[in-house]
């Protein structure tokens, strides 16, 4: 494989840059970037009471609704799309 030097390397590099620029222009024309039209921030804040304390072995124990509980995490992940629609 032959390597370019001097003027040939400069021309090849410039052609590559122009090709990449064209690639970005074509990509934006085919698939334009997503722009949000209506940004809505929910003002509702739901308080989930939780209390975390250490047991006799210094292991954290959570009571109430806590992300430390794997069951709660599973419920949130399984119902994420429904929760997202409602917010």
N, CA, C and O atoms as a Tinker XYZ file with bonds, in Angstrom:
   348  protein
     1  N      0.840000   -1.180000    0.000000    73     2
     2  CA     0.000000    0.000000    0.000000    64     1     3
     3  C      0.883000    1.240000    0.000000    63     2     4     5
     4  O      1.798000    1.351000    0.816000    81     3
     5  N      0.619000    2.158000   -0.895000    73     3     6
     6  CA     1.438000    3.344000   -1.069000    64     5     7
     7  C      0.946000    4.462000   -0.153000    63     6     8     9
     8  O     -0.263000    4.655000   -0.023000    81     7
     9  N      1.840000    5.190000    0.475000    73     7    10
    10  CA     1.511000    6.325000    1.336000    64     9    11
    11  C      1.744000    7.621000    0.572000    63    10    12    13
    12  O      2.717000    7.765000   -0.169000    81    11
    13  N      0.822000    8.562000    0.774000    73    11    14
    14  CA     0.955000    9.850000    0.102000    64    13    15
    15  C      1.863000   10.759000    0.913000    63    14    16    17
    16  O      1.919000   10.672000    2.140000    81    15
    17  N      2.568000   11.628000    0.214000    73    15    18
    18  CA     3.453000   12.589000    0.864000    64    17    19
    19  C      3.298000   13.937000    0.200000    63    18    20    21
    20  O      2.933000   14.034000   -0.972000    81    19
    21  N      3.579000   14.970000    0.961000    73    19    22
    22  CA     3.597000   16.320000    0.413000    64    21    23
    23  C      2.252000   16.777000   -0.113000    63    22    24    25
    24  O      1.231000   16.688000    0.569000    81    23
    25  N      2.274000   17.270000   -1.348000    73    23    26
    26  CA     1.067000   17.829000   -1.962000    64    25    27
    27  C     -0.030000   16.775000   -2.138000    63    26    28    29
    28  O     -1.209000   17.077000   -1.957000    81    27
    29  N      0.342000   15.558000   -2.484000    73    27    30
    30  CA    -0.644000   14.493000   -2.657000    64    29    31
    31  C     -1.368000   14.192000   -1.337000    63    30    32    33
    32  O     -2.579000   13.968000   -1.323000    81    31
    33  N     -0.618000   14.189000   -0.235000    73    31    34
    34  CA    -1.224000   13.942000    1.078000    64    33    35
    35  C     -2.180000   15.081000    1.430000    63    34    36    37
    36  O     -3.261000   14.837000    1.966000    81    35
    37  N     -1.793000   16.318000    1.134000    73    35    38
    38  CA    -2.640000   17.473000    1.413000    64    37    39
    39  C     -3.945000   17.394000    0.623000    63    38    40    41
    40  O     -5.018000   17.635000    1.176000    81    39
    41  N     -3.861000   17.066000   -0.641000    73    39    42
    42  CA    -5.057000   16.965000   -1.496000    64    41    43
    43  C     -5.963000   15.835000   -1.016000    63    42    44    45
    44  O     -7.183000   15.988000   -0.966000    81    43
    45  N     -5.359000   14.701000   -0.664000    73    43    46
    46  CA    -6.155000   13.567000   -0.180000    64    45    47
    47  C     -6.851000   13.908000    1.127000    63    46    48    49
    48  O     -8.017000   13.562000    1.316000    81    47
    49  N     -6.151000   14.579000    2.031000    73    47    50
    50  CA    -6.731000   14.964000    3.311000    64    49    51
    51  C     -7.869000   15.948000    3.107000    63    50    52    53
    52  O     -8.918000   15.824000    3.739000    81    51
    53  N     -7.675000   16.915000    2.239000    73    51    54
    54  CA    -8.710000   17.908000    1.960000    64    53    55
    55  C     -9.941000   17.249000    1.328000    63    54    56    57
    56  O    -11.069000   17.613000    1.661000    81    55
    57  N     -9.742000   16.295000    0.431000    73    55    58
    58  CA   -10.856000   15.580000   -0.192000    64    57    59
    59  C    -11.621000   14.771000    0.852000    63    58    60    61
    60  O    -12.850000   14.714000    0.813000    81    59
    61  N    -10.908000   14.150000    1.778000    73    59    62
    62  CA   -11.545000   13.381000    2.839000    64    61    63
    63  C    -12.397000   14.283000    3.737000    63    62    64    65
    64  O    -13.509000   13.915000    4.115000    81    63
    65  N    -11.879000   15.452000    4.073000    73    63    66
    66  CA   -12.630000   16.407000    4.907000    64    65    67
    67  C    -13.893000   16.852000    4.190000    63    66    68    69
    68  O    -14.959000   16.919000    4.802000    81    67
    69  N    -13.793000   17.157000    2.903000    73    67    70
    70  CA   -14.969000   17.577000    2.132000    64    69    71
    71  C    -16.006000   16.453000    2.038000    63    70    72    73
    72  O    -17.210000   16.698000    2.111000    81    71
    73  N    -15.525000   15.229000    1.877000    73    71    74
    74  CA   -16.441000   14.083000    1.817000    64    73    75
    75  C    -17.173000   13.915000    3.136000    63    74    76    77
    76  O    -18.373000   13.641000    3.137000    81    75
    77  N    -16.487000   14.072000    4.254000    73    75    78
    78  CA   -17.122000   13.965000    5.571000    64    77    79
    79  C    -18.146000   15.080000    5.773000    63    78    80    81
    80  O    -19.211000   14.844000    6.343000    81    79
    81  N    -17.835000   16.292000    5.310000    73    79    82
    82  CA   -18.797000   17.397000    5.410000    64    81    83
    83  C    -20.063000   17.079000    4.616000    63    82    84    85
    84  O    -21.179000   17.304000    5.085000    81    83
    85  N    -19.871000   16.555000    3.410000    73    83    86
    86  CA   -21.022000   16.161000    2.589000    64    85    87
    87  C    -21.834000   15.067000    3.276000    63    86    88    89
    88  O    -23.063000   15.059000    3.206000    81    87
    89  N    -21.144000   14.152000    3.933000    73    87    90
    90  CA   -21.820000   13.062000    4.646000    64    89    91
    91  C    -22.727000   13.635000    5.736000    63    90    92    93
    92  O    -23.861000   13.180000    5.882000    81    91
    93  N    -22.261000   14.609000    6.496000    73    91    94
    94  CA   -23.074000   15.213000    7.557000    64    93    95
    95  C    -24.279000   15.952000    6.976000    63    94    96    97
    96  O    -25.374000   15.889000    7.535000    81    95
    97  N    -24.081000   16.652000    5.853000    73    95    98
    98  CA   -25.188000   17.370000    5.220000    64    97    99
    99  C    -26.260000   16.388000    4.751000    63    98   100   101
   100  O    -27.450000   16.619000    4.962000    81    99
   101  N    -25.849000   15.312000    4.126000    73    99   102
   102  CA   -26.798000   14.300000    3.641000    64   101   103
   103  C    -27.517000   13.647000    4.816000    63   102   104   105
   104  O    -28.727000   13.428000    4.762000    81   103
   105  N    -26.783000   13.339000    5.864000    73   103   106
   106  CA   -27.385000   12.692000    7.032000    64   105   107
   107  C    -28.437000   13.601000    7.668000    63   106   108   109
   108  O    -29.500000   13.119000    8.059000    81   107
   109  N    -28.168000   14.899000    7.780000    73   107   110
   110  CA   -29.139000   15.825000    8.354000    64   109   111
   111  C    -30.354000   15.985000    7.456000    63   110   112   113
   112  O    -31.462000   16.187000    7.951000    81   111
   113  N    -30.167000   15.899000    6.144000    73   111   114
   114  CA   -31.293000   16.032000    5.229000    64   113   115
   115  C    -32.202000   14.811000    5.299000    63   114   116   117
   116  O    -33.425000   14.939000    5.231000    81   115
   117  N    -31.609000   13.629000    5.435000    73   115   118
   118  CA   -32.388000   12.401000    5.483000    64   117   119
   119  C    -33.033000   12.212000    6.843000    63   118   120   121
   120  O    -34.210000   11.859000    6.925000    81   119
   121  N    -32.292000   12.437000    7.897000    73   119   122
   122  CA   -32.793000   12.244000    9.254000    64   121   123
   123  C    -32.436000   13.477000   10.075000    63   122   124   125
   124  O    -31.379000   13.518000   10.706000    81   123
   125  N    -33.311000   14.486000   10.071000    73   123   126
   126  CA   -32.999000   15.714000   10.808000    64   125   127
   127  C    -32.988000   15.454000   12.314000    63   126   128   129
   128  O    -33.643000   14.525000   12.787000    81   127
   129  N    -32.253000   16.261000   13.062000    73   127   130
   130  CA   -32.205000   16.073000   14.511000    64   129   131
   131  C    -33.568000   16.341000   15.142000    63   130   132   133
   132  O    -34.339000   17.170000   14.658000    81   131
   133  N    -33.846000   15.640000   16.210000    73   131   134
   134  CA   -35.120000   15.784000   16.913000    64   133   135
   135  C    -35.095000   17.068000   17.729000    63   134   136   137
   136  O    -34.158000   17.326000   18.485000    81   135
   137  N    -36.140000   17.863000   17.559000    73   135   138
   138  CA   -36.259000   19.100000   18.325000    64   137   139
   139  C    -37.570000   19.071000   19.087000    63   138   140   141
   140  O    -38.635000   18.873000   18.500000    81   139
   141  N    -37.491000   19.266000   20.387000    73   139   142
   142  CA   -38.689000   19.250000   21.217000    64   141   143
   143  C    -39.509000   20.512000   20.967000    63   142   144   145
   144  O    -38.976000   21.621000   20.947000    81   143
   145  N    -40.812000   20.322000   20.776000    73   143   146
   146  CA   -41.693000   21.455000   20.530000    64   145   147
   147  C    -42.307000   21.984000   21.811000    63   146   148   149
   148  O    -42.399000   23.196000   22.007000    81   147
   149  N    -42.725000   21.085000   22.678000    73   147   150
   150  CA   -43.382000   21.491000   23.910000    64   149   151
   151  C    -42.673000   20.838000   25.092000    63   150   152   153
   152  O    -42.833000   19.644000   25.347000    81   151
   153  N    -41.904000   21.625000   25.795000    73   151   154
   154  CA   -41.241000   21.117000   26.980000    64   153   155
   155  C    -42.146000   21.363000   28.178000    63   154   156   157
   156  O    -42.428000   22.509000   28.528000    81   155
   157  N    -42.593000   20.298000   28.793000    73   155   158
   158  CA   -43.486000   20.410000   29.942000    64   157   159
   159  C    -42.792000   19.774000   31.138000    63   158   160   161
   160  O    -42.425000   18.600000   31.119000    81   159
   161  N    -42.627000   20.567000   32.159000    73   159   162
   162  CA   -42.045000   20.048000   33.385000    64   161   163
   163  C    -43.160000   19.881000   34.396000    63   162   164   165
   164  O    -43.919000   20.813000   34.662000    81   163
   165  N    -43.252000   18.711000   34.946000    73   163   166
   166  CA   -44.302000   18.424000   35.908000    64   165   167
   167  C    -44.014000   19.148000   37.216000    63   166   168   169
   168  O    -42.902000   19.088000   37.741000    81   167
   169  N    -45.016000   19.822000   37.725000    73   167   170
   170  CA   -44.867000   20.523000   38.999000    64   169   171
   171  C    -45.348000   19.656000   40.156000    63   170   172   173
   172  O    -45.248000   20.046000   41.319000    81   171
   173  N    -45.863000   18.491000   39.830000    73   171   174
   174  CA   -46.352000   17.602000   40.873000    64   173   175
   175  C    -45.182000   16.819000   41.452000    63   174   176   177
   176  O    -44.381000   16.226000   40.728000    81   175
   177  N    -45.110000   16.834000   42.749000    73   175   178
   178  CA   -44.058000   16.087000   43.423000    64   177   179
   179  C    -44.721000   15.126000   44.393000    63   178   180   181
   180  O    -45.452000   15.542000   45.293000    81   179
   181  N    -44.465000   13.856000   44.209000    73   179   182
   182  CA   -45.046000   12.846000   45.082000    64   181   183
   183  C    -44.000000   12.448000   46.104000    63   182   184   185
   184  O    -42.886000   12.061000   45.752000    81   183
   185  N    -44.358000   12.545000   47.336000    73   183   186
   186  CA   -43.448000   12.199000   48.424000    64   185   187
   187  C    -43.616000   10.725000   48.772000    63   186   188   189
   188  O    -44.717000   10.279000   49.093000    81   187
   189  N    -42.528000    9.979000   48.708000    73   187   190
   190  CA   -42.537000    8.580000   49.096000    64   189   191
   191  C    -41.793000    8.458000   50.421000    63   190   192   193
   192  O    -40.574000    8.621000   50.472000    81   191
   193  N    -42.518000    8.176000   51.477000    73   191   194
   194  CA   -41.837000    8.087000   52.780000    64   193   195
   195  C    -40.936000    6.861000   52.844000    63   194   196   197
   196  O    -41.352000    5.748000   52.522000    81   195
   197  N    -39.727000    7.082000   53.254000    73   195   198
   198  CA   -38.800000    5.976000   53.439000    64   197   199
   199  C    -37.882000    6.309000   54.602000    63   198   200   201
   200  O    -37.611000    7.473000   54.898000    81   199
   201  N    -37.428000    5.289000   55.230000    73   199   202
   202  CA   -36.496000    5.460000   56.339000    64   201   203
   203  C    -35.423000    4.396000   56.200000    63   202   204   205
   204  O    -35.725000    3.215000   56.030000    81   203
   205  N    -34.189000    4.812000   56.272000    73   203   206
   206  CA   -33.077000    3.878000   56.129000    64   205   207
   207  C    -32.287000    3.900000   57.430000    63   206   208   209
   208  O    -31.877000    4.962000   57.897000    81   207
   209  N    -32.081000    2.754000   57.998000    73   207   210
   210  CA   -31.283000    2.643000   59.211000    64   209   211
   211  C    -30.365000    1.431000   59.089000    63   210   212   213
   212  O    -30.554000    0.588000   58.213000    81   211
   213  N    -29.389000    1.349000   59.953000    73   211   214
   214  CA   -28.431000    0.248000   59.941000    64   213   215
   215  C    -28.836000   -0.785000   60.981000    63   214   216   217
   216  O    -29.217000   -0.446000   62.101000    81   215
   217  N    -28.747000   -2.058000   60.586000    73   215   218
   218  CA   -29.047000   -3.106000   61.555000    64   217   219
   219  C    -27.803000   -3.394000   62.388000    63   218   220   221
   220  O    -26.808000   -2.675000   62.290000    81   219
   221  N    -27.854000   -4.435000   63.202000    73   219   222
   222  CA   -26.739000   -4.728000   64.109000    64   221   223
   223  C    -25.459000   -5.126000   63.373000    63   222   224   225
   224  O    -24.377000   -5.073000   63.957000    81   223
   225  N    -25.564000   -5.524000   62.098000    73   223   226
   226  CA   -24.381000   -5.881000   61.307000    64   225   227
   227  C    -23.942000   -4.735000   60.388000    63   226   228   229
   228  O    -23.157000   -4.944000   59.463000    81   227
   229  N    -24.450000   -3.527000   60.645000    73   227   230
   230  CA   -24.152000   -2.326000   59.847000    64   229   231
   231  C    -24.586000   -2.481000   58.394000    63   230   232   233
   232  O    -23.943000   -1.944000   57.492000    81   231
   233  N    -25.662000   -3.205000   58.165000    73   231   234
   234  CA   -26.234000   -3.378000   56.838000    64   233   235
   235  C    -27.436000   -2.444000   56.722000    63   234   236   237
   236  O    -28.289000   -2.456000   57.609000    81   235
   237  N    -27.540000   -1.626000   55.656000    73   235   238
   238  CA   -28.673000   -0.695000   55.550000    64   237   239
   239  C    -29.996000   -1.433000   55.332000    63   238   240   241
   240  O    -30.099000   -2.329000   54.495000    81   239
   241  N    -30.980000   -1.038000   56.092000    73   239   242
   242  CA   -32.315000   -1.609000   55.991000    64   241   243
   243  C    -33.275000   -0.462000   55.701000    63   242   244   245
   244  O    -33.303000    0.528000   56.432000    81   243
   245  N    -34.066000   -0.596000   54.626000    73   243   246
   246  CA   -34.994000    0.464000   54.237000    64   245   247
   247  C    -36.414000    0.048000   54.555000    63   246   248   249
   248  O    -36.791000   -1.113000   54.391000    81   247
   249  N    -37.192000    1.008000   55.010000    73   247   250
   250  CA   -38.617000    0.786000   55.221000    64   249   251
   251  C    -39.372000    1.779000   54.357000    63   250   252   253
   252  O    -38.871000    2.870000   54.084000    81   251
   253  N    -40.562000    1.416000   53.927000    73   251   254
   254  CA   -41.343000    2.279000   53.043000    64   253   255
   255  C    -40.966000    2.020000   51.600000    63   254   256   257
   256  O    -40.472000    0.943000   51.267000    81   255
   257  N    -41.198000    3.008000   50.733000    73   255   258
   258  CA   -40.878000    2.895000   49.314000    64   257   259
   259  C    -39.443000    3.355000   49.118000    63   258   260   261
   260  O    -39.132000    4.534000   49.289000    81   259
   261  N    -38.576000    2.426000   48.762000    73   259   262
   262  CA   -37.160000    2.746000   48.632000    64   261   263
   263  C    -36.589000    2.075000   47.393000    63   262   264   265
   264  O    -36.988000    0.964000   47.042000    81   263
   265  N    -35.667000    2.741000   46.738000    73   263   266
   266  CA   -34.989000    2.155000   45.577000    64   265   267
   267  C    -33.982000    1.093000   45.992000    63   266   268   269
   268  O    -33.406000    0.419000   45.138000    81   267
   269  N    -33.767000    0.938000   47.279000    73   267   270
   270  CA   -32.899000   -0.140000   47.757000    64   269   271
   271  C    -33.628000   -1.481000   47.734000    63   270   272   273
   272  O    -32.999000   -2.533000   47.843000    81   271
   273  N    -34.953000   -1.444000   47.593000    73   271   274
   274  CA   -35.757000   -2.661000   47.550000    64   273   275
   275  C    -35.836000   -3.151000   46.099000    63   274   276   277
   276  O    -36.359000   -2.437000   45.243000    81   275
   277  N    -35.325000   -4.357000   45.805000    73   275   278
   278  CA   -35.332000   -4.842000   44.422000    64   277   279
   279  C    -36.734000   -5.011000   43.846000    63   278   280   281
   280  O    -36.917000   -4.886000   42.636000    81   279
   281  N    -37.722000   -5.293000   44.683000    73   279   282
   282  CA   -39.094000   -5.443000   44.203000    64   281   283
   283  C    -39.613000   -4.099000   43.682000    63   282   284   285
   284  O    -40.242000   -4.038000   42.625000    81   283
   285  N    -39.349000   -3.028000   44.428000    73   283   286
   286  CA   -39.772000   -1.686000   44.009000    64   285   287
   287  C    -39.093000   -1.312000   42.695000    63   286   288   289
   288  O    -39.744000   -0.789000   41.791000    81   287
   289  N    -37.788000   -1.574000   42.580000    73   287   290
   290  CA   -37.063000   -1.273000   41.334000    64   289   291
   291  C    -37.654000   -2.042000   40.167000    63   290   292   293
   292  O    -37.803000   -1.493000   39.076000    81   291
   293  N    -37.989000   -3.294000   40.382000    73   291   294
   294  CA   -38.571000   -4.120000   39.327000    64   293   295
   295  C    -39.925000   -3.569000   38.889000    63   294   296   297
   296  O    -40.214000   -3.509000   37.694000    81   295
   297  N    -40.747000   -3.170000   39.840000    73   295   298
   298  CA   -42.064000   -2.610000   39.520000    64   297   299
   299  C    -41.916000   -1.333000   38.700000    63   298   300   301
   300  O    -42.631000   -1.138000   37.717000    81   299
   301  N    -41.002000   -0.473000   39.096000    73   299   302
   302  CA   -40.790000    0.792000   38.372000    64   301   303
   303  C    -40.310000    0.514000   36.952000    63   302   304   305
   304  O    -40.808000    1.119000   36.003000    81   303
   305  N    -39.345000   -0.396000   36.797000    73   303   306
   306  CA   -38.811000   -0.688000   35.464000    64   305   307
   307  C    -39.839000   -1.364000   34.568000    63   306   308   309
   308  O    -39.895000   -1.080000   33.372000    81   307
   309  N    -40.654000   -2.256000   35.129000    73   307   310
   310  CA   -41.660000   -2.948000   34.327000    64   309   311
   311  C    -42.768000   -2.003000   33.866000    63   310   312   313
   312  O    -43.363000   -2.217000   32.809000    81   311
   313  N    -43.047000   -0.970000   34.643000    73   311   314
   314  CA   -44.129000   -0.039000   34.321000    64   313   315
   315  C    -43.620000    1.332000   33.893000    63   314   316   317
   316  O    -44.355000    2.318000   33.956000    81   315
   317  N    -42.356000    1.396000   33.456000    73   315   318
   318  CA   -41.743000    2.682000   33.123000    64   317   319
   319  C    -42.500000    3.435000   32.033000    63   318   320   321
   320  O    -42.737000    4.635000   32.172000    81   319
   321  N    -42.879000    2.760000   30.962000    73   319   322
   322  CA   -43.538000    3.459000   29.854000    64   321   323
   323  C    -44.878000    4.040000   30.289000    63   322   324   325
   324  O    -45.226000    5.150000   29.886000    81   323
   325  N    -45.635000    3.309000   31.106000    73   323   326
   326  CA   -46.917000    3.839000   31.593000    64   325   327
   327  C    -46.690000    5.023000   32.530000    63   326   328   329
   328  O    -47.422000    6.011000   32.469000    81   327
   329  N    -45.683000    4.930000   33.392000    73   327   330
   330  CA   -45.384000    6.029000   34.301000    64   329   331
   331  C    -44.935000    7.270000   33.526000    63   330   332   333
   332  O    -45.297000    8.394000   33.876000    81   331
   333  N    -44.153000    7.058000   32.481000    73   331   334
   334  CA   -43.651000    8.175000   31.659000    64   333   335
   335  C    -44.793000    8.860000   30.933000    63   334   336   337
   336  O    -44.787000   10.084000   30.802000    81   335
   337  N    -45.784000    8.098000   30.451000    73   335   338
   338  CA   -46.926000    8.687000   29.767000    64   337   339
   339  C    -47.753000    9.567000   30.688000    63   338   340   341
   340  O    -48.291000   10.591000   30.266000    81   339
   341  N    -47.850000    9.169000   31.929000    73   339   342
   342  CA   -48.684000    9.912000   32.892000    64   341   343
   343  C    -47.994000   11.150000   33.443000    63   342   344   345
   344  O    -48.668000   12.037000   33.968000    81   343
   345  N    -46.675000   11.237000   33.341000    73   343   346
   346  CA   -45.985000   12.392000   33.903000    64   345   347
   347  C    -45.937000   13.553000   32.953000    63   346   348
   348  O    -45.385000   14.601000   33.287000    81   347
